[in-house]
């Protein structure tokens, strides 16, 4: 601490408010008068001084507040123990439900400056959600709160699941849905984020298992914490009322049962209908969208899902409808609230190729899927390097629109992102969700430019080393 005035002060202050005459409890260092404890026990009271003529160029200060009782300590940096100092006070005027803690510095005279160098400051608390709020946990140097639950933990002791990403559904829009036990079904409507109805016709399959397998688009492992089912627009007898919920870690592994039983809306009055299709559903990790009729079952405690496992794919089997002989099954939407695991690792490539703005620019081999357009010249507008507008129509609202592109340069490529520029009009036609996929062509030869070796892609899409590319 450096200052011209002998009674300039710097140190720790606990203070009820930032007003000039607030009550406070302070532990301070002076340039010429050693340590000083100052306190004001009420708003507007006189400040009391307790001094000790000690001075050290490097000293630690500590103030402890337990309830309304405050104690102060000091410790020169070369001494291993803390020495109590000054008055132990019970100060109701420093409110326990909110007060200020910080570094206080003055030069004793308005015209002169005091300079305090602080190497470290820590605010320590008892890290318990029962004892302190999440804000207090985040303020404390020795605590950290969980990202998912908001629970407070000692620093370094946060469970791994708290670092995951909580979402309203781990099988969001864009995931792949494969139905079973249905002769005809409206594909993907059950996870499109709206009240569009999923309809399953079981006319000749009644008695066969009915349900769906979902492969999340994000390719991440996830922890399912429950199942939400939103009612369709009609046919209450078509509601599923019982279920089996399973998961598996890879597409070839056995299914593991996570939960089974009756949905809560099986008993009691028949739920109302979500009569308007296509309305957006706005939900969260902890709450469904209560502006629509729904039912929900939980698989575990959202504030501590440590006993649940992660899976890659999910399977829902509907074991009963509200009317046992109903030939159709309908839902407005399903959600699986849960936690997303780590993003899949991208491969590390020893890439010696060219870095370009777009690996598809100027491509001529473009095929429209899930709709139609005015022809190839229009399709090329999507990739022509200027703002000419690409336009396509969907056949029906249930179609998933898109395009398949075979780059005309004939080279293999690595994709690192997706950019979309707005058209000249009709913002309602902007794409807002996407799924991008790639595939290798069987029989293609790939020349590894760094060492000249050659690789061939076989029918199983595996890449195997082969001979010199020039000899193939």
Secondary structure, 3 states (H helix, E strand, C coil): CEECCCCCEEEEEEECCCCCCCCEEEEEEECCCCEEEEEECCCCCCCEEEEECCCCCCEEEEEEEECCEEEEEEEECCCCCCEEEEEEEECCCCCCCCCEEEEEEECCCCCCCEECCCCCCCCCCCCCCCCCCHHHHHHCCCEEECCCCCCEEECCCCCHHHHCEEECCCCCCCCEEEEECCCEECCCHHHCCECCCEEEECCCCCCCCEEEEEECCCCCCEEECEEEEECCCCCHHHCEEEEEEEEECCCCCCCEEEEEEECHHHCCCCCCCCCCCCCECCCCCCCCCCCCCEEEEECCCCCCCCCCCCECEEEEEEEEECCCCCCEEEECEEECCEEECCCCCCCCCCCCCCCCCCCCCCCCEEEEECCECCCHHHHHHHHCCCCCCCCCECCCCCCCCEEEEECCCCCCCCCCCCCCCCCCCCHHHCCCCCCCCCCCCCCCEEECCCCCCEEEECCCCCEEECCCHHHC
